[in-house]
Structures are given as C-alpha cells and as structure tokens.
Amino acid sequence: MKNITLEVLKDKFRNQSAIAEQLNISRQAVSKWFIVGSIPKLRQYELTELLLDNTADNKGVCVRLGI
C-alpha cells in the first residue's frame, strides 16, 4: 500500500475540516497530522479506501465528496 501524503490531502480536499468530516473525526486530530508532518497508519488505510472507492465510481474524488 502506498502512503498518502499530506500534499495529496491538500490536493484532494478543500480544507482540514473536510478531511475530518469524511473520516468522522475531529478537525483538531487532522490539524495535528499537519503539525507533526505525518498521518497515522490507521488513517492512511481509511484514506486509501476512501479515495479508491471514490475514484472507482468514475466520478472523481472531488465530485463524490462534494468538494
């Protein structure tokens, strides 16, 4: 599994709140990833699944997530 970087998240989501909303976690938790410079492994897995599910619909991540 390829790791998702913070740069990818910046490209795919409009802001940290949008990331938090999609994962059903607090905005503060996502903010901490950007402060420490890494995404926890469990969240990496969840983001990979989220992004793959959205691109498999042939609608693109931004359209599916309403971004």
ChimeraX attribute file (.defattr): number of C-alpha atoms within 10 A of each C-alpha:
attribute: neighborCount
match mode: 1-to-1
recipient: residues
	/A:1	6
	/A:2	7
	/A:3	12
	/A:4	17
	/A:5	12
	/A:6	14
	/A:7	9
	/A:8	10
	/A:9	15
	/A:10	12
	/A:11	10
	/A:12	17
	/A:13	17
	/A:14	13
	/A:15	14
	/A:16	18
	/A:17	17
	/A:18	18
	/A:19	21
	/A:20	16
	/A:21	12
	/A:22	13
	/A:23	15
	/A:24	9
	/A:25	12
	/A:26	13
	/A:27	16
	/A:28	11
	/A:29	13
	/A:30	22
	/A:31	15
	/A:32	12
	/A:33	14
	/A:34	13
	/A:35	8
	/A:36	8
	/A:37	10
	/A:38	14
	/A:39	19
	/A:40	9
	/A:41	11
	/A:42	9
	/A:43	13
	/A:44	17
	/A:45	15
	/A:46	13
	/A:47	19
	/A:48	16
	/A:49	11
	/A:50	15
	/A:51	17
	/A:52	13
	/A:53	14
	/A:54	17
	/A:55	14
	/A:56	10
	/A:57	10
	/A:58	10
	/A:59	11
	/A:60	15
	/A:61	19
	/A:62	15
	/A:63	11
	/A:64	14
	/A:65	16
	/A:66	9
	/A:67	11
